[in-house]
Every structure is written in C-alpha cells, then in structure tokens.
C-alpha cells in the first residue's frame, strides 16, 4: 500500500468525522485504540455482534465517502 497524499489524508479524516457518533467511536476504538470487539462492546453496552455490525457500517460509510468501491462480499442489504 502506498502512503496517502496529504489531501487524501484530509479526505479520510473528514469521512471519519462525518460518521454517526457510535460508528465513529467504534471505528476509532478498533483502528486507533486497538481495542478488541469485546472491550468495545463493554464500553458501549453492546454485544460483540452489534459491534461487528456497527464497524461494518462505519467502514462502508467511509468507503462511500471516499468513492472506494466495496468488494462484492461487502454489499450491505
């Protein structure tokens, strides 16, 4: 993977900031705080399955805002 340009980093930061509050919290906890799904579930009063679903929605939202095409197995129904 190549290093993103400063402009691309700004786009990524903007996409993360625009996530709904819970999606942003879960996304940041996984990506930046390196917490487990169990730790995040306990922090937010969710089940692990709910954390997985919230994280999947967050990833899709970030990808859409960055015009990345989701992989076939990522299609959300």
C-alpha positions in Angstrom: 0.0 0.0 0.0 1.3 3.4 -0.9 1.3 6.3 1.5 -1.7 8.6 1.1 -1.1 12.2 0.0 -1.9 15.0 2.4 -5.1 15.7 0.5 -6.2 12.1 0.7 -5.5 12.1 4.5 -7.7 15.1 4.9 -10.4 13.3 2.9 -10.1 10.3 5.2 -10.2 12.4 8.3 -13.3 14.2 7.0 -15.0 10.9 6.2 -14.3 9.6 9.7 -15.5 12.9 11.3 -18.8 12.6 9.4 -19.7 9.2 10.7 -22.6 9.0 13.2 -21.3 9.2 16.8 -21.4 5.4 17.6 -19.9 4.4 14.3 -17.1 6.9 14.8 -16.5 5.7 18.3 -16.4 2.1 17.3 -14.3 2.8 14.2 -11.7 4.8 16.2 -11.6 2.3 19.0 -10.8 -0.5 16.6 -8.4 1.4 14.2 -6.7 3.8 16.6 -7.0 2.4 20.1 -6.5 -1.2 19.1 -9.3 -2.4 21.4 -11.0 -5.8 21.0 -14.6 -6.1 20.0 -15.3 -7.4 23.5 -13.7 -4.3 25.1 -15.7 -2.0 22.8 -18.9 -3.9 23.5 -18.4 -3.5 27.2 -17.6 0.2 26.8 -20.7 1.0 24.8 -23.2 -1.5 26.3 -23.4 -3.5 23.1 -23.0 -7.2 22.1 -19.9 -8.3 20.1 -22.2 -8.9 17.2 -23.6 -5.4 17.4 -20.0 -4.0 17.5 -19.2 -6.0 14.3 -22.3 -4.6 12.6 -21.6 -1.1 13.6 -18.0 -1.4 12.4 -19.1 -2.8 9.1 -21.5 0.1 8.6 -18.7 2.5 9.5 -16.3 1.0 7.0 -18.9 1.1 4.3 -19.7 4.8 5.1 -16.1 5.7 5.0 -15.6 3.8 1.7 -18.6 5.5 0.1 -17.4 9.0 1.2 -14.0 8.3 -0.4 -15.6 6.8 -3.5 -14.0 3.4 -2.9 -15.9 0.5 -4.4 -16.9 -2.1 -1.9 -15.8 -5.6 -2.6 -18.5 -8.0 -3.6 -18.7 -9.6 -0.1 -19.2 -6.2 1.5 -22.5 -5.3 0.0 -24.9 -4.2 2.7 -28.5 -5.1 2.4 
